[in-house]
Amino acid sequence: ETNEPAQIVFVQTRDSFSYTYDLFNENWVCLERGWKEYNVDNSEHWNLWWRASGFPANYYKNLSASQFINHIPKGSSICRKDNLVRNLRCMKKIYGTIYDFSPHGFNLPLEYTKLAAECNRIRLISSGDELEGFYEDKPIWICKPVAQSQGRGIFLFRKLSELNYDTNTIVQKYIEKPLLIGGYKFDLRLYVCIPSYHPLTIYMYQEGLVRFGTDKFSLNDLSNPYRHLTNSSINKLGPGYAEMKDRIGSGCKWTLKQLRRYFQQAKIFDWLLWHKISALVVLTLLSHVSDVPQTTNCFDFFGFDVLIDDLLKPWLLEVNLSPALSYDCDADRAVKKPMLHDMFDLLGFPLYNTGLDVFNIFTDECKENYSNNQPQVGQAVGRWKKKQRKSGVKPKTSRANHRKDDKPVEKNSRNWGNDKNWCHPANQEGGWIRLCPIGESTNRFTYSNDRAAIKYNVAEVIKFTRIAKEVYKIHPQASECQLNEFLVNQMEITSDLWMPPI
C-alpha cells in the first residue's frame, strides 16, 4: 500500500531551512536524526531522496558520493503483479517445487485462453463426481489489476462468465483455507531491505504487521471485501473496524509479537513456519536478480504480503513498492519508527549528517516550530551514540565528509560513498536480520555471472529448508532456541537466524 506523497528529500547543508510536518513517518525519523528538509534554493546539496515511485535513469547516473536514493533501477519489477507471476513461474520450471509458494496464476488478457482451458479442465474433472453441490465445489479465483494497490479493483469469482476486466490483470487460484484467528482472515506485512543485488544482500526486519479482515471469513459471500481482503486501507473503513472482535479486539492490526503470543496460547508451534517465510523472501528476490544492474548508493525497501493457510504453509500474495509508513494505530507506531531508525543505521546514514550541531538545530529552530508531540532529537542522538559505542564504531559527523558532494559516485565500485561495503555485510543491525547471504557465504564471489550466482543461492536456500525440516522432525520437543542452535550447527553458519520477537 503506497499512500504517501510522491517524494521527500533531506539535505546536508549549513544554510537555514524551514521545517514542514507531514503524516509520513520517514520525515519524522529524519528530523529526529538531526537531518533538515530540502529547500529548492540549494540546488544539488541533498543527501537522501525518498520517493514512492521510481527515479528516471539519469538520476542514478548523476549521484555524488554523499547522495542516496531509495530505489534501485529495475529493482521494482517484481512489484508489478504480472511480472511477479511470470518470474516465479519461470523459476519453478527451472528449480522445481522449492518455488511452490505462489498461487497458480494467469496474466490477462495474454493468457485468457489458458485460464479458460484450466477452468474447463477442472469442470470436466468435477463433473465425474456427484452433481449435487457441484457449484460450491468449483474452485474460487481472485482477480487483481496488475498496477493497482490498496486492494483497488480486486474481486473473487467462481464462473468464468463472472470475470470482467478492462486493464491488464492477473487471475490466481484463491487460498480457500487460510488460517483464521477468531474466525477472521489475516495476512502478514513483512519489511525487506535490499542494499545490493550484486552481490545479493537481503535484510528483513524482525517485527512486522498482521492485518485482519474485519468481517468473519466465509466462502458463502464472495462479494464482501471485509471478509476476504486484509488491506488496512479497506478494512479501516469497514463497519466492524472499531468493534471488539473475537480474539482480535478492535481495529485490524497486530504486531508479529502479538501473533506469536497468540500461537503460544493456541499451542501452534510456528518455528518452521518462519524459516519457510525467510526462504520465500530470498527465493522471490532471486527471481529477478539478473534483470537488475549493479548500482551504488541505492537501496530498495519492500513490503512482502504473506498469507498462512490452515496447514501453516506460507503463500506469497504480492510485493509492495514503498510500503505505507503512516500511523493508523498502536501497532504501526510500535513497528515503523524503530524500523526506519534501524534501517538508516544499517545503511550508514548517521545522525550528524546535516553538518550542523544537532543540539543547535533543536534549540534554534525546533523550539519555535515543534508542538508537544515533537521529535526528541537530543534523545535520539543519545541513543544512537550509545549504540555506536557498544558496537565499537566511532560516531561519524558529516563535517569530515561535507566536501564529498562534488565527488561523483563510482559506478562499478562495490563500496558506497559512505564506505559501506556489501561484499561483507553485517549479520544484524538493530532489528534488521540478514537473510542473504546465508552464513559467511564467501563462495558467492567466485561466480562470474548472475546465472551461476543465482543457482548457488537457490541451492543454499534448498539446503537451509531441508535441514530445518529435518531438525524439526528429529527434535519435535525441543525449544525454539535449541532448534535454532541445531540448525546453525548443521548449516555451519555463524550468523543470526531471522525470527519475529516473542
C-alpha positions in Angstrom: 0.0 0.0 0.0 1.6 3.3 -1.0 -0.5 6.1 0.4 2.5 8.6 0.8 3.0 11.7 -1.3 5.4 11.4 -4.2 8.7 12.3 -2.6 10.7 13.7 0.3 14.2 14.9 0.2 16.6 15.6 3.2 19.8 17.6 2.9 23.3 18.1 4.2 23.9 21.9 4.2 24.7 24.8 6.5 22.0 27.1 5.2 18.8 27.9 7.1 15.7 25.9 6.3 12.1 25.8 7.4 10.6 22.6 8.7 7.4 21.1 7.3 5.4 18.5 9.2 3.7 15.7 7.4 1.9 12.4 8.1 4.7 10.2 6.7 7.0 8.6 9.2 10.2 8.8 7.3 10.0 12.6 7.6 9.8 12.5 11.4 12.6 9.9 11.6 14.9 12.1 9.5 14.1 15.1 11.7 14.8 13.1 14.8 18.2 12.1 13.5 19.1 15.8 13.0 18.5 16.0 9.3 17.0 19.0 7.7 14.4 19.1 4.9 15.4 20.1 1.4 15.0 23.6 0.1 14.9 24.1 -3.7 17.2 27.1 -3.4 20.1 24.7 -2.5 20.3 23.0 -5.9 22.0 19.6 -5.6 23.0 19.9 -1.9 21.0 17.0 -0.7 21.8 13.5 0.8 18.7 11.4 0.8 15.9 11.4 -1.8 12.9 9.3 -0.8 10.2 8.8 -3.4 7.2 6.4 -3.5 7.7 5.8 -7.2 11.0 5.1 -9.1 13.5 7.5 -10.5 14.4 8.3 -14.1 17.6 6.7 -15.3 19.6 9.9 -15.3 19.1 10.4 -11.6 21.1 7.3 -10.9 23.9 8.4 -13.2 24.3 11.8 -11.6 24.6 10.8 -7.9 27.5 12.1 -5.9 29.3 10.1 -3.2 27.2 11.6 -0.4 23.8 11.2 -2.2 21.5 8.2 -1.7 18.1 7.3 -3.2 15.5 4.7 -2.0 15.1 2.8 -5.3 17.4 0.6 -7.3 16.9 0.8 -11.1 14.7 -2.1 -12.3 14.5 -3.4 -8.8 10.8 -2.7 -8.5 9.8 -5.0 -11.4 8.5 -7.7 -9.1 6.2 -5.2 -7.5 4.0 -5.5 -10.6 1.8 -8.5 -10.1 2.1 -9.7 -13.7 6.0 -9.6 -13.5 5.9 -11.5 -10.2 3.7 -14.3 -11.6 5.9 -14.6 -14.7 9.2 -14.6 -12.8 8.1 -17.2 -10.2 6.7 -19.4 -12.9 10.0 -19.4 -14.8 11.9 -20.2 -11.6 9.6 -23.0 -10.8 10.2 -24.6 -14.2 13.9 -24.5 -13.5 14.2 -25.3 -9.8 11.0 -27.2 -9.1 8.8 -27.4 -6.0 11.0 -25.1 -3.9 9.1 -22.3 -5.7 5.7 -23.7 -4.9 4.8 -20.8 -2.6 2.7 -18.6 -5.0 -0.9 -19.5 -6.1 -1.1 -20.6 -9.7 -1.9 -17.6 -11.9 -2.6 -16.2 -15.3 -1.7 -12.9 -16.9 -4.7 -11.4 -18.7 -5.6 -10.7 -21.5 -2.5 -12.6 -22.9 -3.3 -15.9 -21.1 -7.0 -15.8 -21.2 -7.3 -19.0 -23.3 -5.1 -20.8 -20.8 -7.3 -19.7 -18.0 -10.4 -20.8 -19.9 -8.8 -24.2 -20.6 -7.9 -24.6 -16.9 -11.5 -23.8 -15.9 -12.9 -26.3 -18.4 -10.4 -29.0 -17.2 -11.5 -28.5 -13.6 -15.1 -28.6 -14.7 -14.6 -31.9 -16.5 -12.9 -33.5 -13.6 -15.6 -32.3 -11.2 -18.4 -33.4 -13.4 -17.4 -37.0 -12.9 -18.4 -36.8 -9.3 -21.9 -36.4 -8.0 -23.5 -33.2 -9.4 -25.1 -32.2 -6.1 -23.1 -29.3 -4.6 -21.1 -29.0 -7.9 -21.2 -25.2 -7.9 -19.8 -24.9 -4.4 -17.0 -27.4 -5.2 -15.8 -25.3 -8.1 -12.5 -23.5 -7.2 -12.6 -19.8 -6.4 -10.4 -17.4 -8.4 -9.2 -13.9 -7.4 -8.8 -11.2 -10.0 -6.2 -8.3 -9.4 -5.4 -5.4 -11.6 -1.6 -5.5 -12.1 -0.8 -1.9 -11.4 -3.2 -1.1 -8.6 -2.6 -1.1 -4.8 -4.6 -0.9 -1.5 -7.0 -3.6 -2.7 -8.5 -1.5 -5.5 -10.2 -3.4 -8.3 -9.9 -6.9 -6.6 -12.8 -9.3 -6.7 -13.5 -13.0 -6.4 -15.4 -15.3 -8.8 -16.2 -19.0 -9.4 -17.5 -19.0 -13.0 -15.5 -17.7 -16.0 -18.6 -15.7 -17.1 -18.3 -13.6 -13.9 -14.8 -12.4 -14.9 -14.9 -8.8 -16.2 -11.8 -6.7 -16.6 -10.7 -3.6 -18.6 -7.0 -3.5 -17.9 -4.0 -5.8 -17.5 -4.9 -8.2 -14.8 -3.8 -11.4 -13.1 -6.1 -14.2 -12.1 -5.0 -16.6 -9.4 -6.4 -19.5 -7.5 -7.8 -18.2 -4.2 -6.5 -19.8 -1.0 -9.8 -21.2 0.3 -8.5 -22.5 3.6 -6.5 -19.7 5.3 -5.5 -19.9 8.9 -8.1 -18.0 10.9 -8.0 -16.2 14.3 -11.4 -15.9 15.9 -12.9 -16.6 12.5 -11.1 -13.7 10.8 -8.7 -14.0 7.9 -5.3 -12.3 8.2 -2.0 -11.9 6.3 1.5 -10.6 7.3 3.2 -7.4 6.1 7.0 -8.1 6.3 9.6 -5.4 5.7 12.6 -6.2 3.5 15.6 -4.0 2.6 17.9 -4.8 -0.3 21.1 -2.5 -0.3 22.7 -4.6 -3.1 21.8 -7.1 -5.8 25.4 -7.7 -6.9 26.2 -9.5 -4.6 22.7 -10.1 -3.4 22.3 -8.8 0.1 18.9 -9.0 1.8 17.7 -8.0 5.3 14.3 -8.5 6.8 13.0 -6.7 9.9 12.2 -8.9 12.9 9.0 -7.1 13.7 6.1 -6.6 11.2 2.3 -6.3 11.0 -0.5 -8.7 11.0 -3.5 -7.3 9.0 -7.0 -8.7 9.6 -10.3 -8.6 7.7 -13.0 -7.0 9.8 -15.8 -9.4 8.9 -15.6 -13.1 9.7 -14.3 -15.2 6.8 -16.9 -17.2 4.7 -16.9 -18.6 1.2 -20.7 -18.2 1.0 -20.2 -14.4 0.4 -17.5 -13.7 -2.2 -18.6 -10.0 -2.7 -17.8 -8.8 0.8 -14.3 -7.3 0.8 -14.1 -7.2 4.6 -14.2 -11.0 4.7 -11.6 -11.7 2.0 -9.3 -8.7 1.7 -6.9 -7.8 4.5 -5.7 -4.4 3.2 -5.9 -2.0 6.1 -6.8 0.9 3.7 -10.1 -1.0 3.1 -10.8 -2.5 6.5 -10.3 0.7 8.5 -13.4 2.0 6.6 -15.5 -1.1 7.4 -18.4 -1.3 9.8 -16.6 -3.8 12.0 -13.3 -1.9 12.4 -14.0 -0.3 15.8 -15.9 -3.3 17.2 -14.4 -5.6 19.8 -13.9 -8.7 17.6 -13.4 -12.3 18.9 -9.7 -12.8 19.9 -8.6 -9.8 17.9 -10.1 -6.8 19.6 -10.8 -3.5 17.9 -9.0 -2.3 14.8 -7.5 -4.5 12.2 -3.7 -4.8 13.0 -1.4 -6.7 15.3 2.3 -6.8 15.5 4.2 -10.1 14.8 5.0 -10.3 18.5 1.2 -10.4 19.3 0.7 -13.1 16.7 3.5 -15.2 18.2 2.0 -14.9 21.7 -1.4 -16.0 20.2 0.3 -19.0 18.6 1.8 -19.9 22.0 -1.6 -19.7 23.7 -3.2 -21.7 20.9 -0.4 -24.4 21.1 0.6 -23.7 17.5 4.3 -24.4 17.1 5.5 -21.9 14.5 9.3 -22.4 14.4 9.4 -24.0 10.9 6.9 -21.5 9.5 9.2 -18.5 10.0 12.1 -20.2 8.3 9.9 -21.1 5.4 8.9 -17.4 5.1 12.6 -16.3 5.2 13.3 -18.8 2.4 10.3 -17.5 0.4 11.6 -13.9 0.5 15.1 -14.8 -0.7 13.7 -17.0 -3.5 11.4 -14.3 -4.7 14.2 -11.7 -4.9 16.4 -14.3 -6.7 13.8 -14.5 -9.5 14.8 -11.1 -10.9 18.4 -10.5 -9.9 19.6 -10.9 -13.4 17.4 -8.0 -14.6 18.9 -5.5 -12.1 22.1 -3.7 -12.9 24.9 -3.1 -10.4 24.4 0.2 -8.6 25.9 2.3 -5.8 24.2 4.5 -3.2 20.8 3.0 -4.0 18.6 0.6 -1.9 15.2 -1.0 -2.2 12.6 -1.1 0.6 9.7 -3.6 0.0 6.7 -4.8 1.8 6.1 -8.5 1.4 2.5 -9.7 1.9 2.3 -13.3 3.0 -0.7 -15.5 3.8 -0.6 -18.5 6.1 -3.0 -21.4 5.3 -4.6 -23.8 7.8 -1.6 -26.2 7.3 0.9 -23.4 8.3 2.1 -23.1 4.8 3.1 -19.6 3.8 1.9 -18.2 0.4 3.3 -15.1 -1.2 0.5 -12.7 -2.2 2.5 -9.7 -3.6 5.5 -7.5 -3.1 4.8 -3.8 -2.5 7.0 -0.9 -3.6 7.3 1.8 -0.9 5.0 0.2 1.7 2.9 2.6 3.8 4.7 4.2 6.7 1.9 6.3 8.2 0.4 5.6 11.6 -3.1 4.2 11.8 -2.9 2.5 15.2 -0.6 1.5 18.0 0.8 -1.5 16.1 2.0 0.9 13.4 3.8 3.1 16.0 5.4 0.1 17.6 6.8 -1.2 14.3 7.5 1.6 11.8 9.5 4.2 13.6 12.1 1.9 15.2 12.3 0.0 11.9 13.2 3.2 10.0 15.8 4.3 12.6 17.4 0.8 12.4 17.3 0.9 8.6 19.1 4.2 8.5 21.7 2.8 10.8 22.0 -0.3 8.6 22.6 1.8 5.5 25.1 4.0 7.3 23.1 7.3 7.5 24.4 8.9 10.7 22.6 11.2 13.0 25.0 14.0 12.4 24.7 14.0 8.6 23.5 17.6 8.5 26.9 19.2 9.0 25.2 21.1 11.9 25.3 20.7 15.6 22.1 18.7 16.3 21.5 20.5 19.6 21.7 23.9 17.9 19.1 22.6 15.4 16.9 21.7 18.3 17.3 24.9 20.3 17.4 27.5 17.5 14.6 26.3 15.2 12.7 23.4 16.7 11.6 25.3 19.8 9.7 27.7 17.6 8.1 25.1 15.4 7.7 21.9 17.5 4.5 21.1 19.3 4.1 18.9 22.3 4.4 15.7 20.2 7.8 16.9 18.8 10.6 14.6 17.7 13.0 14.3 20.6 16.2 15.0 18.7 18.5 15.1 21.7 17.2 11.7 23.0 17.7 10.2 19.6 21.3 11.4 19.5 22.0 9.9 22.9 20.5 6.5 21.9 22.5 6.4 18.7 25.8 7.4 20.4 25.3 4.7 23.0 24.6 2.1 20.3 27.7 3.1 18.4 29.9 2.9 21.5 28.6 -0.6 22.3 29.4 -1.8 18.7 32.9 -0.3 18.8 32.1 2.1 16.0 33.2 5.7 16.3 30.2 8.0 15.7 30.6 9.9 12.5 29.8 13.5 11.8 29.4 14.8 8.3 31.8 17.6 8.8 34.6 15.4 7.6 32.6 14.3 4.6 30.9 17.6 3.9 33.1 18.3 0.8 32.3 15.0 -0.8 29.2 16.4 -2.6 31.2 17.3 -5.7 32.8 13.9 -6.0 30.8 11.6 -8.3 30.0 8.1 -7.1 32.0 5.3 -8.7 29.5 3.3 -10.8 31.3 -0.1 -10.8 32.5 0.1 -7.1 31.0 -2.2 -4.6 31.6 0.5 -1.9 29.1 3.1 -1.3 30.1 6.8 -0.9 29.8 6.4 2.9 32.3 3.4 2.7 29.5 0.7 3.2 30.7 -2.5 1.5 28.0 -5.0 0.8 30.5 -7.8 -0.1 30.9 -8.2 3.7 27.5 -7.2 5.1 26.8 -7.2 8.9 24.8 -10.1 10.3 22.4 -7.7 12.1 21.7 -4.0 12.6 19.1 -3.4 15.3 16.0 -5.4 14.3 17.2 -6.0 10.7 18.5 -9.5 10.2 20.4 -10.6 7.2 18.7 -13.3 5.1 21.2 -13.4 2.2 24.0 -14.4 2.1 23.3 -17.3 4.4 26.2 -17.6 6.7 29.6 -16.1 5.7 29.0 -17.3 2.1 32.4 -16.3 0.7 31.8 -18.7 -2.1 29.3 -16.3 -3.8 32.2 -14.2 -5.0 33.7 -17.0 -7.1 30.9 -16.8 -9.7 31.5 -14.6 -12.7 27.9 -14.4 -13.9 24.4 -14.0 -12.5 23.1 -17.4 -13.5 25.8 -19.2 -11.5 25.3 -17.0 -8.5 21.5 -17.5 -8.6 22.0 -21.3 -8.9 24.3 -21.2 -5.9 21.9 -19.1 -3.8 18.9 -21.3 -4.6 20.9 -24.4 -3.7 21.8 -22.7 -0.3 18.1 -22.0 0.3 17.1 -25.6 -0.6 19.8 -26.9 1.8 18.6 -24.5 4.6 14.9 -25.5 4.1 15.8 -29.2 4.0 17.9 -29.1 7.2 15.3 -27.0 9.0 12.6 -29.7 8.3 15.0 -32.5 9.4 15.9 -30.7 12.6 12.2 -30.1 13.4 11.3 -33.8 12.7 14.2 -35.2 14.7 13.6 -32.8 17.7 9.9 -32.2 17.9 10.0 -31.4 21.7 13.0 -29.1 21.6 12.6 -25.4 22.4 13.0 -22.7 19.8 16.5 -21.8 21.0 17.6 -25.4 20.8 16.2 -25.8 17.3 18.0 -22.7 16.2 21.2 -23.9 17.6 20.8 -27.3 15.9 20.1 -25.6 12.6 23.0 -23.2 12.8 25.4 -26.1 13.6 24.0 -28.2 10.8 24.4 -25.3 8.3 27.8 -24.4 9.7 27.0 -20.8 9.9 27.7 -18.1 12.5 25.1 -15.5 11.5 21.8 -14.9 13.3 18.6 -16.5 12.1 15.5 -14.4 11.4 12.7 -14.9 13.8 10.0 -12.5 14.9 10.1 -11.5 18.6 8.1 -13.2 21.3 
